[in-house]
Each structure stands twice: as structure tokens, then as C-alpha cells.
Amino acid sequence: MSRYSFIGAFMMISALLATLPSTVFAGSLQVSDIKEKMVSVNTIGLLPLDIQMMEIFPGDLVEPREDWAVQAKEVTKNLMSDFFSKTPYQLTPIDIQGQENQIEEVMPLYKRVAATLNAGVLDQFSPISLPGRDKPFDYSLGDVSFLFENRDIDAALIVIGADAYLSTSRKVSESASAVVKLVFGVVNFTNPEGTITMALVNRDGAILWHSSQTIGGTNFREPNIHQYIMTKVLESFPTTP
């Protein structure tokens, strides 16, 4: 291969790599006896997806985009259905009609817990002890048995996410960090882009598994691109022994 051919090939590969999403943050934690606990799990109830899409205008004016969020939720739901169709578990949506007030108590609490867990992983090079590293992973949302009453489910899956774009359709950089902080509470992401966080919870509210990914270059409305972040988030999902 000539020198010029090599340079041309290198530039082509570099251009292709530049189009791929880049991981900004990744982390997952689970209880120590997760495989034993998953033996009794057959059906997983999926709570309504809490995915927020936002458009940022000059002056950091934030406008929620529910139309984008509807598209993102549909893409996410389809990708999750595809993933779980290849596992031993049955994923079934939970209709929360009549239980909205109880759900509104659970979701902010999980966002706070997720913020703590994500911030702990981000601080891995600091002297602060990381959640789940120095002792068994043990986090709970309190009694969530209301989710299981009159429903044939063995665990519940919580999914939250956020993505933001400039009004020019370019991805938001540091100027939108406060927006994602609003979604996840106190988490201190550095230059956040698209973020998906999930948790598997049992009847007692114990978090059995938690996984989060923040990836740049995503578009939650685009199936092919969003599949990348969903694959990353779900690759640590526990299976039976």
C-alpha cells in the first residue's frame, strides 16, 4: 500500500469512528447474590418510561420537547422489547392508572439514588469510598409492594433518561449540564450528553441491579444510534445461573 493510500484509508477510518457515540460515563452495580435472586424472576414489570427531551435556545433557555420525548420513548420501548425477547424473562408494561401519586413518590427518590450511585462511580479516583465497593451493594426505595399487588410480576424495572439539543440541532455541550442535573438530582456529570439509567427492583424496594450510561453523539429518536447506548446499558443485566 502506498503512503497516500494508507493516509486515505486512515482518514476514512477516522471519519467513521467520529460518527460513533462516545462513552462519557458508564457504571453498573448489583447485589452480591444477584444470580440466586434472579432464579425466582420470570416476569418483569416495566414502569412507564421517564425520558425527557429538551431543546436549548440562546441564553440557555430550556424548552421541554414532549413530541421528541414520545418518539424517544417509543424507540426505547421497542429496543427493550427486542432485548428481553432474547432472555429468559418476560417484560410486561405496568399500567399505573390510579397509582400516579405513589409513582410520583418513587421516581424522584430513585433519581436521587441514581445520582448518588453515578456520582460515586465518577469519583473512582478520589479518596471517597464508592457505593458498593467497600461493602455489599444495598440500596432501597422503600416499600413498593403496591406495584406488585394484583399484578403477576416478580420484579419491576425503572428506566429514566434525558437528552438535550441546541436549537440549531447541534448536540448540547457543557451549557446544558444543568438540565441533566435537574433530571437526575445532584449528579455532577461532566459535559453530559444522552443519558439512560435503569434499576431492577423487588417487592421490598431493594435495588437488585443498577446501570447507567452517558454517551455523546446519541439521538434517542434514532433507532440505530440509540441502540448503541441501550446495548451498553443492558449488557450487564443479570441472568439466571
N, C-alpha and C positions, 0 to 999 in steps of 0.2 A: 504494500500500500504506500502510495506516495505521501509526502509530507502534507500536501494540500488536501489529499483525500482524507487523511487522518484528521486534520483540523476540521474539515467539513463534517465528518462523522461525529466528532466530539461536540461540535456546535449543535448538531441535530439532537444528540442525546441530551445535552444540557437544556435545550428548549423543551423537550418532552418532560424532563424532570421538573422543570419550572412550573408546569401546568398541574402537577400533582399536589394535593393538600399536604401541608407540613404540620407535624405534630408540635404543638406548643406545650401541652401538658397531658400527661397520661397517668392514671393511677387506678388500682383496684385493691380491695381488701375483702376478706371473708372470714367467717368464724372458723375456728380450728377443726371442728368436726363437721364441716360442710357436707362432705360426701355421705356421711351417715344420715344427716338430716334430709338430704335430697332423696333418699330411698323412699320416704313417705310422701314425696311430692309427685303428683301426677298432673293435676290441673292448676294452672297459674292464672289468677285473675289480673287483667290489665286495667289499671285505673286510667281515666281519661288523660290523654297526653297533655302536659303543661309545657307547650312550646311557644315561645314569644319571638316574634319577628319585628324588627324596628328599623325605621328609616331615619337617618341623621341629616339634618339640614344645616346650612351655615349658621354658626353661632351655637352649635351643639344643641339645637332644638330637636327633641326626640318625638317622633310620631309612631305609635304602635301601628303595625300593619296587620290587621286581622285577616285580610284577604290572603296575604302571604302566609300567615300562620296556618290557615286552613289547608293550603297546598302542602306546607311542610309536614303537618300532622298526617295527612293522607299518605305522603311518601314514606314517612317514618313507620306508620302502621303497616303498610304493605311490606316494607323491608323486615319488620319484626315477625310478621306472619310467615314470611319465607324462611327466616332463620329458624323459628320454632317448629316449622313443619319437618325439619331435618333432625329434630331432637326427640327424646322420649316423652317430652312434655306437651300438653295441650294448652294453648294460650287462648283465653276467652275474655272478651271485653266485659268490664263491670259497668252496669247501668247504675249511676249514683243518684238517680232521681229520688228526691225525698231525703237524701243524706248530704246535701250540699254543705250545710253548716258544719257537719262533722268533718267532711273532707277539707273544708277551709281551715280547720284547726290542725290537721295533719300535715298539709303541704308546706306551710311556712316553717313548721318545725323541721321537716326533712330538709328543706333548703338550708336551714341553719346548720344542721348536722353535716350535710354535704359540704358546706362552706368550710367547716372545721376540718373535715377529712381531707379535702382538696388542699387547703392551706397547709396542713401538716405534711403532705407529700411534697408540696412545693418547697417546704423548708428543710428538705432532707440533708442539706449541707450545713444546717445551723445546729447549735447545741441543744435545741428544743427536742424533747422526746416526741417521736412520731406516734400518732394514734395507731394502735395495732401492732407496733413494732416491739415494744418492751413488755407487753402483756397480751393475753388473748383478746382478739377483736370483739368488743362488746358494746354495741350501741343500740338504743331502743327508741321507738317513737311512742312508747306507752301502749295502752290497751287499744288495739284496732280490731277487736273481735266483731264490731259492727259490720266490717267489710265481709266477714265470713258467714254471718247469720243468713240463713235461707239461701246460701249460695254453695254450690258444690265445687269449692276451690280449696287448695291446700296451701297456697301462698299467694301473695299479692305483689305485683310489680309496679313500681313507681318510675315514671320517666319525666324528667324535666329538661328543658333546653332553651337556648337563646341564640339568635343570630342577628347581626346588625349590618346595615349597608349605608353608605353615604348616598345622598340624593342623586349623585352623578352615577350611581350603580357601582362605584368602586367600593371595595371592602373597607370597613372602618378599621382604623388602627388604634393608637392609644387614646384618641379623643373620645372613644366610645367605651372606655374601660368602666366608667361609672355606670353605664347602662347595664352591663352584665353583672356588676356588683349589686344592682338593685334586684336582679333576678335571683342571685344566689346568696344574698345576705352580705356577710363580712369577708367573703373570699377575696384575696388580693391577687387576681390574675395579672400577669404582665402581658400587655398587648393582647387581650383576648380576641378571639375570632368566633367561630361557631363552636358551641359547647353543648354536649349531651351528657347527662348524669342519670344513672339508674340505680335502683335498690330493690332487692328481693326481701320481702318482709313476711314473717309468720304471724299467726293469730295473736301472739303476745306482743307484737310490735317490734320484736328483735330484728335487726337488720342482719340477714344471713350473708348477703353479698352486696358490695357497692362498687361501681365502676364509673369512671368519668374520663372524658376526652375533650380537650380543647384543641382544635385544629384550624390552621389558617388555610385560606383558599377554598373554603366549603361553600356550598349553596344548598340549604336544606330543602329547597324546592326542586332540585335537580337529582333524579334518582341515581344516576351513575356516580355523581360526585358524593352525594350523601351516603351512598352505600359504603364508601371508604370509612367514614367516621363511625357508622353503625357497626361495621365489621370489627373495628378496633375496640369499641365499647363492649361488644358482646363476646369477644374471643376468650375472655376469662370466665364466662358464665359457667357455673359448676354443673357437672353431670354426675349421674349415679356411678358408684364403683364398678 
